[in-house]
Amino acid sequence: MILVGILLTFLGFIISVLSLAATSSVGGRLAMVLLGLAVSLFGIGVLNKAYLKNAIWKKGYGRE
């Protein structure tokens, strides 16, 4: 899941950068950048869930 989160975050960045070459209209670029931002934030959410699943405070050190 960590790799999926990293790839989604990178894909969102690529979508945002490609908006410069895809269209010259401001509205089109805005829509593509917002889509890229949404994809990146979703990827960050996937990364967060993957890291919280193995959080250090859930390991139970000292409770034995």
C-alpha positions in Angstrom: 0.0 0.0 0.0 2.9 2.3 0.6 4.0 2.0 -3.0 0.4 2.7 -4.2 0.3 5.8 -2.1 3.6 7.0 -3.5 2.6 6.3 -7.1 -0.8 8.1 -6.6 0.9 11.2 -5.1 3.4 11.3 -8.0 0.6 10.8 -10.5 -1.2 13.8 -9.1 2.0 15.9 -9.4 2.4 14.7 -13.1 -1.2 15.6 -13.9 -0.7 19.1 -12.5 2.5 19.7 -14.5 1.0 18.3 -17.7 -1.8 20.9 -17.5 0.7 23.4 -18.8 1.2 21.6 -22.0 -2.4 20.2 -22.4 -4.3 23.4 -22.8 -3.8 27.1 -23.0 -7.1 28.1 -21.4 -7.1 29.1 -17.7 -10.2 27.1 -16.9 -8.8 23.9 -18.4 -5.6 24.3 -16.5 -7.4 25.0 -13.3 -9.5 21.9 -13.7 -6.5 19.7 -14.4 -4.5 21.2 -11.5 -7.5 20.6 -9.1 -7.7 17.0 -10.4 -4.0 16.5 -9.8 -4.3 18.0 -6.3 -7.2 15.7 -5.5 -5.2 12.6 -6.7 -2.2 13.7 -4.7 -4.2 14.2 -1.5 -5.8 10.8 -2.0 -2.3 9.3 -2.4 -1.2 11.0 0.8 -4.3 9.6 2.6 -3.4 6.1 1.4 0.2 6.6 2.7 -1.1 7.8 6.0 -3.3 4.7 6.5 -0.4 2.4 5.6 1.8 4.1 8.1 -0.8 4.2 10.9 -1.4 0.5 10.4 2.1 -0.2 11.7 2.4 2.7 14.1 5.0 2.5 16.8 2.5 3.1 19.6 0.5 0.1 18.5 3.4 -2.4 19.0 2.8 -2.7 22.7 6.3 -2.2 24.1 6.5 -2.5 27.8 3.1 -4.2 28.2 4.4 -7.7 28.7 
